[in-house]
Amino acid sequence: MGIGIGMLRAFLLGIVATLMIGAIGGYVVVTTGLVDASAQAKPGGLEKWAAHQSLKAAIARKSVALKDPLPLDDANLSAGLKLYAANCAVCHGAADHQASILAKGFYIGAPLLAKDGVEDDPESETFWKVSNGIRFSAMPAFQKRLTDEQMWQVTQFVAHMDKLPAAVEADWKSVPSAAATPAP
């Protein structure tokens, strides 16, 4: 006993109608302002899931061929620390694990890297994030402001900030607290 052509047609029509109603409903919700676009609103589960899945897939695809060309040494870690202090600490904090006034207002909170570090992330992924930034977040792309060498130095510093050589560690501890940075 098979499925008749009429039943199959009705089933397919039901699928098409459901998809169209869903698309129209989504369009109405988005275009009428029912989705709160305020930076103070918490993102919904679907929004968070879609953003995380898209970011993970993009980073995995685009960072796989990236290889750190620099030797891991005190000079590169120290240079990375200086670049981090100048460009990153205001959003990602210093050794004291405190968020700046600016960072406290971010819609998508920036991780405090000395506290919630990325030491276990592949360096290629961290380099990609530094170079390209992350859309719909406060993370800027640095590829037009820093050289590849500088971005790799920052990447090395971030990847090893939990196990720095003594001299670099002392310099890291002396970086002023980002929490003291006033909002612009």
N, C-alpha and C positions, 0 to 999 in steps of 0.2 A: 504494500500500500504506500504509494508515494505522495509527496506533497504536490498539490495541484498548482498550476500556473497562477491561478487567481490568488491562492494563499501566499505564494512566494511574492507576487506583485504587491499584495497588501502589506506584507512584512517589510519589504524594501521601502515602500512608500512611508510606512511608519518610522523607519530609521531616518529617512530624509527629512520628514516633518519634524522629528525630534531634534535633529541637528539644526534645522532652520530656526525653530523656536528658541533653542539654546543660544544660537548666534544673535538673534534679534534681542533676546533678553539681556545678553552680555553687553551688546551695543547700547541699549537703553540705560543700563546701570552705569556704564562708564561715561556716556555723554551727558547724562542729566546731573552729574555731580553727586551721585549716591555713594561713590567711593571717596572717602575722605583723603584728600591729597595733602593734608597738613603734615608738616614734619613732626608734629607732636602725636599724631595718630600711630597706633601700633599696626604693622602690616598684618593682613590676614594669613591664614595657613596656606592657602593656595598661592598667594603672592610670594610668600617666603619660600615655599617649595619650588616654584617655577624659577625664581631668581637663583637659588642655590644650585639647582640642577643645571641650569644654563651656564652659570659661572664655572662649575666643576668640569663640565664637558668642554667648554672653550679652553680652559687652562690645560686640561689633560691633552687636548689635541694640539695646541699651539706651543706648549712648553717642552714637549718630549725631546726635541732635537737641541735644546739649549744646554751648553756645557760651559762651566766656569773656566775661563782661560787663565785666571790669575793664580799665583801660588798662595797658599794659605800661610801667611806670615804676619808678624807684628805690624809691619809697615802697612799692609793692606787692611788689617783689622783696625788700626789706628785711623787710617784715612776714612774707612767706612764709619767709624764712630763719629768723626767730625762731620761727615755728611749727614748722618742720622740726626745728630744734635741740631744741625742747621735746618734740615728739611722735614724731619719725621717726628721729633719729640713733641712738638706742639699738639699733634693728634694722637700719637701712640705712646706718649709718656717717656719718662726718664727712668733711672734705676730705682727711684722711690715708689714706683707703681701707682702714681697719682695721675688722674686725668686733668687736663687743662680745662679752663672755663669754656673754651671753644669746643673741645671734644665732648664735654658733657651735654652740649646741645645738638649733637649729630643725630639725625633720624635713624641712620643705621650706625650703631655705635662702633667706633674704631677700637680694635683690640689693643689693650695695654701690653705691648710686646715684652716688657720685662717681667710681666706677671702672667700673661696668657700667650706666651711666645710661640714662635713658629719654628723653633729649633728642629722639630721633627718633620717639618715640611721639606720636600725636595727643593734644593736651591733653585732649580730651574723654574719651579712654580713661583717662588718668591721674586726672582728676577723678572718674570713675566708680569707680575702684579706691579712691581716698581716701575717697569718700563711702560706698561700700557694703562695702568690705573684700573679702576673697577667702575663700570657704568652704574648710574643711579646710586652712587655712594659719594662720600667726600674724598675718596682715594683718587688723587690726580695721576695723570701719566707724566713721568719724568723724562721720557725719551728725548724731548726737545730741550730740556734744561740741564740734563746731566749726560756725560759721555757713557758709552757702554762700560768702560773701565770703572767709572764712578758708581754706576748702578750695580756692578758686580761687587765692588767694595762694600757698599751698603748691604747687599745680599749676604756677603760673608759675615759681616758684623752681626746682623740679625740672626743668622743661622748658628752663630757661636756665642751669642751674648750670655749664655749660661755657663760657659767654660772659657773665659778669656784669659790670656796670659796676664801675669800680675801687673805689669806696667799699663796695659790697656784697661784692665779692670779698675785700676786707680783713677784713670782718666774718666772712665764711664761713671764711676761713683761721684765725680766732681761736676758732672753735667747738671746745670741748674734744673730744679723741678719744673716740669711743664705746668704743674698746677698753679704756679705763680705767674704764668703768662696771662696778661689781661686780654680780654676779647678785643678785636680791632674796632 
